[in-house]
Amino acid sequence: MSRAAAKKVYGELSLPTTSEEGWRFTDLTGLDLDAYELAGEARPAEIAPLVELDFAGSARIDESGVEIVAAPEGIVFAPLKEKDKRIGALIEPGDKIAAANAAFWKHGLLVEVPAGVELERPLHVRIESTVANGSLPTRLLVVAGENSRFTLIEEHVSAADDLDALTNCAVEIHVGAGAKLEFVSLQHLSRQGWHFSRQHARLERDSELDWVCAGLGSKKSKTWISNDLAGAGATSRVTGLYFADGSQHLDFDTYQEHAAPRTNSDFLFRGALRDEATTVWRGMIRVEPEAQGTDAYQENRNLLLSRRAHANSIPGLEILANDVRCSHGATVGQVDREQLFYLMSRGLSAGEAERLIVSGFFAEALDRIEREPIREALTKALEARIP
């Protein structure tokens, strides 16, 4: 869809309301998209990185544009051009928020790794929100050529802990036949801002996508994660981690579409909540009639660290084939008081005991992360949320 057409859609649509099923637990009252300005200049800021690694390529996106810090030879790692016909192939402006991104995005990054290329060190893009009352709509287009192998880390950060701003991003991922991509998306924005992220991947024959999604920041956010397993033998594994406290509200909407034979998907989301925080996880597995031999699983588990915290977990299955193995699990529970008492009786303080229990709760999800520095950084970030 052209930018002009997207602007027309944006003007015609209203914000989603809780009367719509996909927004039943996420109320956008108080959000005025037009109140956030498309700033053209970033504010200088020193922002500590969550993950420190030796990157093969690195880029920074803020309100003023795209800065390519380093780009490896032999791949495309460059600002995304509006005329690229692959933009919008996976994400359409179906609601006002998506239309806002399609209509007003200014800065984006193209990552294209040719067939057969393997990168030992990861690529990194850092999206920095620095302007108060600013809007930062961005796009990321990732193309993994046939039999390529690489890691890409996407990091969303704010210049200040109290920055009231809006981030609205779209990520489209094309994984070619036989390719393997590890995509790590980290969100630790200001607790005063709004965050919306649509992430959609298409997997071809015998390809593999190992996806890590971490939600730590923002006042209120909604993240869509969609996988189209379009080629026979494709495999998708998504690991989600989130921690909400104060009055935070984090919403994750996941979708696994199996459209080819012998495809596999494995979704594991774990979250902890304290204070008056709320979270939503909605997961759907859809198996098309031609996707015989599908093996799909999704799991969401929530740990409540306060009686006032509330987690909504909504798994779903839509199976149109008969030779499949599909299942799901969802739980919401509080800290085991006996475990807490046992640890405290061994000399630990209440905070130390709770930190140990939370670490154990997240351990299974963290163990799925292949790169140790990423695993360690997320472990520290999660533990730091416990006072």
PyMOL commands that set and color helices and strands:
alter all, ss='L'
color gray80, all
select helices_A, chain A and resi 3-12+21-23+33-35+96-104+337-345+350-366+372-383
alter helices_A, ss='H'
color red, helices_A
select strands_A, chain A and resi 57-62+65-70+76-79+107-113+123-129+135-144+149-158+166-175+180-188+194-203+208-215+220-229+235-244+249-258+264-273+278-287+294-304+310-319+324-334
alter strands_A, ss='S'
color yellow, strands_A
deselect
rebuild
show_as cartoon
